[in-house]
């Protein structure tokens, strides 16, 4: 077992393989240069935690277990670009409230990621071309989130899912039924 202090941690939504492959195909069709992110690595980061020790890992796990956010549908319908890190991304023009609540619930006060949450999936790295355009929508029924370790000794690297949690099922009410 790797010491938690050696890991960089983040909470994420991980698309099912068929959806990840579809997003990778969309990215390949964008006509921009750069290094495509391999489909098994595609994810939407909810909160980047950074390096973390065992006590902090227990707190993160407890925080995640207490989340009470319903399942939601995510419409990925935008392509954009972050100039600083030179990343082309696929995201949503109108993030669902449940996604925003989930990200807020998972972001600890001391998290390195204190900037405003902008939900996206990085699809191309090392791209200097500015891209911002609508995209034919891709729908994702989000049912769970996970805690992921990246790399070793504080350096980026391979992803390993440490744990995952299901989102709450929506209660169904039928009018007139008792």
Secondary structure, 3 states (H helix, E strand, C coil): CCCHHHCEEEEEECCCHHHHHHHHHHHHCCCCCCEECCHHHCCEEEEEEEECCHHHHHHHHHHHHCCCCECEEEEEEEEEEECCCCEEEEECCCCCHHHHHHHHHHCCCCCCCCCCCCCEEEEEECCCCCCCEEEEEEEEEECEEEEEEEEECCEEEEEEEEEEEECECCCCCCCCCC
